Amino acid sequence: MSKLLKEREKDFSRSIKNIEKEYFKKRSKYANAEMIQKIVIILTSAVFFWVLITWYMAVVPVAVALLWWACQGFTHALIGTCIMHDASHGSLSSKRWINQMFAKTFDLVGGYSPIWHTSHVVRHHADTNIVGLDDDLASGKPFLRFSPYFAHSWVSKRQHYIVWFIYFLPTLFWVTVKDFIKFIQYKRDEVKGVQGSWKGLILQKVAYHAIFWIIPWYVSGAPWWLVLTGFLIMHFVAGITLSVIFQPTHVNTDAMDFATKNDAIKFGGRYVRQIVTTCNFAGEPDKNGHLSLRSRIVTWISGGLDHQIEHHIFPGVCHVHYPHLAPKTRKVCKEFGVPYTNYGTLRGALRAHNTYLKELALEES
């Protein structure tokens, strides 16, 4: 992309801001009735499957019990994409305490919410795809190579095959060691905006493990191997669901990354950088402006993150509004010559993601 002139870039930024301003003149940018209904459905489902597992796991066939664990994992992924994510960005409500309360639902799915807030909201969104600053870009290190600026490992040269097994593991990594590693790293490097404490982190891990395997084991009377197998399946389902939603939107053939912050700043302003480092996989409407049922389901499950571009330029907006903002954003990008990438389907985004991983695997670092 040819660099926008500074005067032209100011016009572009103004036009992007006007999209939000005009659309929300007569409506709230926060959660609406649709979103409230969604929260109720997801949290009720999560409690429902926890009750089934805790009280009835030992009296049903093993396959049924493990299916309940899998469903529990899927509800945890939905809590992450649809509830916690919006709340962490302050886009659920204008009331801070409501956002803080729902942001803590991440603690119920295994991660420590203050660490995730620092990693994702503070660092990833401020410096998307900038090496050394974006924790999400470095999430595969030291084994996977998500940028040409990263060195190879013995795994990375085969990563386009191995990654689909590793993507089952992220939430299991969170509940065991990742939060401890990140907390130590942030304190050591004196990263700004770090919240939480050692006491809070340890209490969260103890409470989580008590709720999701000690209590079900004790109450149900199920054998330990069934609880352990179910616990792992829960995390495998949650992990792969979150991975296929988050990973393809920044690590693919059409998303740029930058070696340094200065390189990013020289390339363009905030809105330009957020758009060229991000891709959508949202379904395209038909000639009558209607989306297919498949596209609507993907949008619902992903928490609107199939419109990742809109999320990055309007992070303070609840995700139920993204499909309405997307056509306006694309129009402005086309007018100013800013690349706006939408793969149209999740399959297309995953294909581009895997192609890029293969390119990074085969090239020299």
C-alpha positions as CSV (number, residue, x, y, z in Angstrom):
1,M,0.0,0.0,0.0
2,S,1.3,3.5,-0.9
3,K,1.6,5.6,2.3
4,L,-1.2,8.0,2.8
5,L,-0.2,11.6,2.9
6,K,-0.5,13.1,6.3
7,E,-3.4,15.4,5.2
8,R,-5.2,12.5,3.6
9,E,-4.6,10.3,6.6
10,K,-6.2,12.9,8.9
11,D,-9.2,12.8,6.6
12,F,-9.3,9.0,6.8
13,S,-9.1,9.0,10.6
14,R,-11.9,11.6,10.7
15,S,-14.1,9.5,8.4
16,I,-13.5,6.4,10.6
17,K,-14.5,8.3,13.7
18,N,-17.6,9.6,12.0
19,I,-18.8,6.1,11.3
20,E,-19.1,5.5,15.1
21,K,-20.4,9.0,15.7
22,E,-23.2,8.8,13.1
23,Y,-24.3,5.3,13.8
24,F,-24.6,5.8,17.6
25,K,-26.5,9.1,17.4
26,K,-29.8,7.4,18.3
27,R,-28.6,4.2,19.9
28,S,-26.3,3.0,22.6
29,K,-22.9,1.6,21.7
30,Y,-23.1,-0.8,24.6
31,A,-25.1,-4.1,25.1
32,N,-28.6,-4.1,23.8
33,A,-31.5,-6.6,24.5
34,E,-29.9,-9.1,22.0
35,M,-26.6,-9.0,23.9
36,I,-28.3,-9.3,27.3
37,Q,-30.2,-12.4,26.0
38,K,-26.9,-13.8,24.8
39,I,-25.2,-13.4,28.1
40,V,-28.1,-15.1,29.9
41,I,-28.0,-18.1,27.5
42,I,-24.3,-18.6,27.7
43,L,-23.9,-18.3,31.5
44,T,-27.0,-20.4,32.1
45,S,-25.6,-23.1,29.8
46,A,-22.3,-23.0,31.6
47,V,-23.9,-23.5,35.0
48,F,-26.2,-26.2,33.6
49,F,-23.4,-28.4,32.3
50,W,-21.4,-27.8,35.5
51,V,-24.4,-29.1,37.5
52,L,-24.8,-32.2,35.3
53,I,-21.1,-33.0,35.6
54,T,-20.9,-32.4,39.3
55,W,-24.0,-34.4,40.4
56,Y,-24.6,-36.9,37.6
57,M,-21.3,-37.7,35.9
58,A,-20.9,-41.0,37.8
59,V,-24.4,-42.4,37.0
60,V,-24.4,-41.9,33.2
61,P,-22.4,-43.8,30.5
62,V,-18.9,-42.5,30.1
63,A,-19.5,-41.2,26.6
64,V,-22.4,-39.0,28.0
65,A,-20.3,-37.7,30.8
66,L,-17.4,-36.8,28.4
67,L,-19.9,-35.1,26.1
68,W,-21.0,-32.9,29.0
69,W,-17.4,-32.0,29.7
70,A,-17.0,-31.1,26.0
71,C,-20.1,-28.9,26.1
72,Q,-18.7,-27.3,29.3
73,G,-15.5,-26.4,27.3
74,F,-17.5,-24.9,24.5
75,T,-19.5,-22.7,27.0
76,H,-16.2,-21.5,28.4
77,A,-15.0,-20.5,24.9
78,L,-18.3,-18.6,24.4
79,I,-17.7,-16.8,27.8
80,G,-14.3,-15.8,26.5
81,T,-15.4,-14.6,23.0
82,C,-18.8,-13.1,23.8
83,I,-18.8,-11.9,27.4
84,M,-15.3,-11.5,29.0
85,H,-13.8,-10.0,25.8
86,D,-16.4,-7.2,25.5
87,A,-16.3,-6.5,29.2
88,S,-12.5,-6.2,29.3
89,H,-12.7,-3.5,26.6
90,G,-15.4,-1.7,28.6
91,S,-18.0,-2.2,25.8
92,L,-20.7,-4.1,27.7
93,S,-21.9,-1.2,29.8
94,S,-21.3,2.5,30.5
95,K,-20.9,1.5,34.1
96,R,-17.4,0.4,35.0
97,W,-18.4,-1.9,37.8
98,I,-20.5,-4.0,35.4
99,N,-17.6,-4.3,32.9
100,Q,-15.3,-5.3,35.7
101,M,-17.7,-7.9,37.0
102,F,-18.2,-9.6,33.7
103,A,-14.5,-9.3,32.8
104,K,-13.9,-11.6,35.8
105,T,-15.8,-14.4,34.1
106,F,-12.4,-15.1,32.5
107,D,-11.3,-16.3,36.0
108,L,-14.0,-19.0,35.8
109,V,-12.6,-20.4,32.5
110,G,-9.1,-20.7,33.9
111,G,-7.2,-17.5,33.1
112,Y,-6.4,-14.7,35.5
113,S,-8.3,-11.7,34.2
114,P,-5.8,-8.9,35.2
115,I,-3.0,-10.7,33.3
116,W,-5.2,-11.1,30.2
117,H,-6.3,-7.5,30.4
118,T,-2.6,-6.4,30.3
119,S,-1.7,-8.8,27.6
120,H,-4.6,-8.3,25.3
121,V,-6.2,-4.9,25.9
122,V,-3.1,-2.9,26.9
123,R,-0.4,-4.5,24.8
124,H,-2.0,-6.3,21.8
125,H,-4.5,-3.5,20.9
126,A,-2.0,-0.7,21.4
127,D,0.8,-2.4,19.3
128,T,-0.9,-4.9,17.1
129,N,1.6,-7.1,15.2
130,I,4.6,-5.2,16.4
131,V,7.5,-7.5,17.3
132,G,8.4,-7.3,21.0
133,L,5.3,-5.4,22.0
134,D,2.4,-7.5,20.9
135,D,2.1,-10.5,23.2
136,D,-0.4,-12.2,20.9
137,L,2.1,-12.2,18.0
138,A,4.6,-13.8,20.3
139,S,2.2,-16.3,21.8
140,G,3.7,-19.2,19.8
141,K,7.3,-18.6,21.0
142,P,9.7,-20.3,21.4
143,F,8.2,-23.2,19.3
144,L,6.0,-21.6,16.7
145,R,7.0,-18.8,14.3
146,F,4.2,-16.3,13.8
147,S,6.4,-13.6,12.2
148,P,9.3,-13.5,9.7
149,Y,11.1,-11.5,12.4
150,F,11.2,-14.5,14.7
151,A,13.9,-17.2,14.7
152,H,13.2,-20.8,13.8
153,S,12.9,-23.6,16.2
154,W,13.0,-27.3,15.5
155,V,9.2,-27.2,15.7
156,S,8.6,-24.2,13.5
157,K,9.9,-25.8,10.4
158,R,7.0,-28.2,10.6
159,Q,4.5,-25.9,12.3
160,H,1.9,-25.9,9.6
161,Y,1.2,-29.5,10.5
162,I,1.9,-29.4,14.3
163,V,0.0,-26.2,15.1
164,W,-3.4,-27.9,14.7
165,F,-2.5,-30.1,17.7
166,I,-1.0,-27.2,19.7
167,Y,-4.1,-25.2,19.2
168,F,-6.0,-27.6,21.5
169,L,-3.8,-26.5,24.5
170,P,-4.0,-22.7,25.1
171,T,-6.5,-22.8,28.0
172,L,-4.8,-25.7,29.6
173,F,-1.6,-23.7,29.4
174,W,-3.4,-20.7,31.1
175,V,-4.6,-22.8,34.0
176,T,-1.2,-24.3,34.7
177,V,1.8,-22.0,34.0
178,K,1.1,-19.2,31.5
179,D,-0.3,-16.6,34.0
180,F,2.6,-17.2,36.4
181,I,5.1,-16.8,33.6
182,K,3.4,-13.6,32.3
183,F,3.1,-12.1,35.8
184,I,6.8,-12.6,36.5
185,Q,7.7,-11.2,33.1
186,Y,5.6,-8.1,33.5
187,K,6.9,-7.4,36.9
188,R,10.5,-8.0,35.8
189,D,10.1,-5.7,32.8
190,E,8.1,-3.1,34.7
191,V,5.3,-3.2,32.1
192,K,2.9,-0.3,32.5
193,G,-0.7,-1.0,33.4
194,V,-0.2,-4.4,35.1
195,Q,-3.0,-5.2,37.5
196,G,-3.5,-8.0,39.9
197,S,-1.3,-9.5,42.6
198,W,0.4,-12.7,43.6
199,K,-2.3,-13.3,46.2
200,G,-5.0,-12.8,43.7
201,L,-3.4,-15.0,41.1
202,I,-2.9,-17.9,43.5
203,L,-6.4,-17.6,44.9
204,Q,-7.8,-17.6,41.4
205,K,-6.0,-20.8,40.5
206,V,-7.0,-22.6,43.7
207,A,-10.6,-21.6,43.3
208,Y,-10.7,-22.6,39.6
209,H,-9.2,-26.1,40.2
210,A,-11.6,-26.6,43.2
211,I,-14.6,-25.7,41.1
212,F,-13.8,-27.6,38.0
213,W,-12.2,-30.8,39.2
214,I,-12.0,-31.2,42.9
215,I,-15.7,-30.5,43.7
216,P,-17.0,-32.5,40.7
217,W,-14.8,-35.4,41.7
218,Y,-15.8,-35.3,45.4
219,V,-19.6,-34.7,44.8
220,S,-20.1,-37.1,41.9
221,G,-18.0,-39.9,43.3
222,A,-16.7,-40.5,39.8
223,P,-13.3,-42.3,39.3
224,W,-10.3,-40.0,39.1
225,W,-9.5,-41.0,35.5
226,L,-13.0,-39.9,34.3
227,V,-12.6,-36.5,36.0
228,L,-9.1,-36.0,34.6
229,T,-10.2,-37.1,31.1
230,G,-13.2,-34.9,31.2
231,F,-11.1,-31.9,32.4
232,L,-8.7,-32.4,29.6
233,I,-11.5,-32.7,27.0
234,M,-13.1,-29.5,28.3
235,H,-9.8,-27.6,27.8
236,F,-9.2,-29.2,24.4
237,V,-12.6,-28.0,23.2
238,A,-12.2,-24.5,24.7
239,G,-8.6,-24.2,23.3
240,I,-9.3,-25.2,19.7
241,T,-12.5,-23.0,19.6
242,L,-10.6,-19.9,20.8
243,S,-7.6,-20.6,18.6
244,V,-9.5,-20.9,15.3
245,I,-11.4,-17.7,16.1
246,F,-8.4,-15.5,17.3
247,Q,-5.4,-16.8,15.4
248,P,-6.4,-16.4,11.7
249,T,-7.3,-12.7,12.1
250,H,-3.7,-11.4,12.6
251,V,-1.4,-14.2,11.5
252,N,-2.0,-14.8,7.8
253,T,-0.9,-13.9,4.3
254,D,-2.7,-10.5,4.2
255,A,-1.9,-9.1,7.7
256,M,1.2,-7.0,8.1
257,D,3.6,-7.0,11.0
258,F,6.3,-4.6,12.0
259,A,9.8,-5.1,13.3
260,T,9.7,-2.0,15.5
261,K,7.3,0.6,16.8
262,N,9.0,3.2,14.7
263,D,8.4,1.2,11.5
264,A,4.7,1.0,12.4
265,I,4.5,4.7,13.1
266,K,6.2,5.5,9.8
267,F,3.8,3.3,7.9
268,G,0.7,5.1,9.2
269,G,-1.5,6.3,12.0
270,R,-3.4,4.2,14.5
271,Y,-6.5,3.4,12.3
272,V,-4.4,2.5,9.2
273,R,-2.1,0.2,11.3
274,Q,-5.0,-1.6,12.9
275,I,-6.7,-2.3,9.6
276,V,-3.6,-3.5,7.7
277,T,-2.6,-5.8,10.6
278,T,-6.1,-7.4,10.9
279,C,-8.4,-9.5,8.7
280,N,-12.1,-10.4,8.9
281,F,-13.8,-13.7,8.1
282,A,-17.3,-12.4,8.1
283,G,-19.9,-13.7,5.7
284,E,-21.0,-11.4,2.8
285,P,-24.7,-10.4,2.6
286,D,-26.7,-11.5,-0.5
287,K,-28.2,-9.0,-3.0
288,N,-31.1,-8.4,-0.6
289,G,-28.6,-7.6,2.2
290,H,-29.3,-10.8,4.1
291,L,-26.6,-13.0,5.7
292,S,-26.7,-16.8,5.5
293,L,-27.6,-18.8,8.6
294,R,-24.0,-20.1,8.7
295,S,-22.6,-16.6,8.8
296,R,-25.0,-15.5,11.5
297,I,-24.0,-18.6,13.6
298,V,-20.2,-17.8,13.1
299,T,-20.8,-14.2,14.2
300,W,-22.7,-15.3,17.3
301,I,-20.2,-17.9,18.4
302,S,-17.2,-15.8,17.7
303,G,-18.5,-12.8,19.6
304,G,-18.4,-10.7,16.5
305,L,-14.7,-11.4,16.1
306,D,-15.3,-12.5,12.5
307,H,-15.4,-8.7,12.2
308,Q,-12.0,-8.3,13.8
309,I,-11.2,-5.1,11.9
310,E,-14.2,-3.4,13.3
311,H,-13.3,-4.6,16.8
312,H,-9.8,-3.1,16.5
313,I,-10.9,0.3,15.3
314,F,-14.0,0.4,17.6
315,P,-12.9,-1.6,20.7
316,G,-15.3,0.3,22.9
317,V,-18.3,-0.8,21.0
318,C,-20.2,-4.0,21.9
319,H,-19.7,-6.7,19.3
320,V,-23.4,-7.0,18.4
321,H,-23.0,-3.8,16.4
322,Y,-20.0,-4.8,14.3
323,P,-22.0,-6.3,11.4
324,H,-23.7,-2.9,11.0
325,L,-20.5,-1.0,11.1
326,A,-18.6,-3.2,8.7
327,P,-20.1,-2.0,5.4
328,K,-19.5,1.6,6.4
329,T,-15.9,0.8,7.3
330,R,-15.2,-1.1,4.1
331,K,-16.6,1.9,2.1
332,V,-14.3,4.4,3.8
333,C,-11.3,2.1,3.3
334,K,-12.1,1.7,-0.4
335,E,-12.4,5.5,-0.8
336,F,-9.0,6.1,0.8
337,G,-7.2,3.1,-0.7
338,V,-6.6,1.3,2.6
339,P,-6.6,-2.5,2.2
340,Y,-9.6,-4.1,3.9
341,T,-9.3,-7.9,4.0
342,N,-12.3,-10.1,4.5
343,Y,-12.0,-13.8,3.7
344,G,-15.8,-14.2,3.8
345,T,-15.6,-17.5,5.7
346,L,-13.8,-19.0,8.6
347,R,-12.5,-21.8,6.3
348,G,-11.0,-19.1,4.0
349,A,-9.3,-17.4,7.0
350,L,-7.9,-20.7,8.3
351,R,-6.6,-21.6,4.9
352,A,-4.8,-18.2,4.7
353,H,-3.5,-18.8,8.2
354,N,-2.1,-22.2,7.4
355,T,-0.6,-21.0,4.1
356,Y,1.3,-18.2,6.0
357,L,2.5,-20.6,8.7
358,K,3.8,-22.9,5.9
359,E,5.6,-19.9,4.3
360,L,7.2,-19.0,7.6
361,A,8.2,-22.6,8.2
362,L,10.0,-22.9,4.9
363,E,11.7,-19.5,4.7
364,E,15.0,-18.6,6.4
365,S,14.7,-16.5,9.5
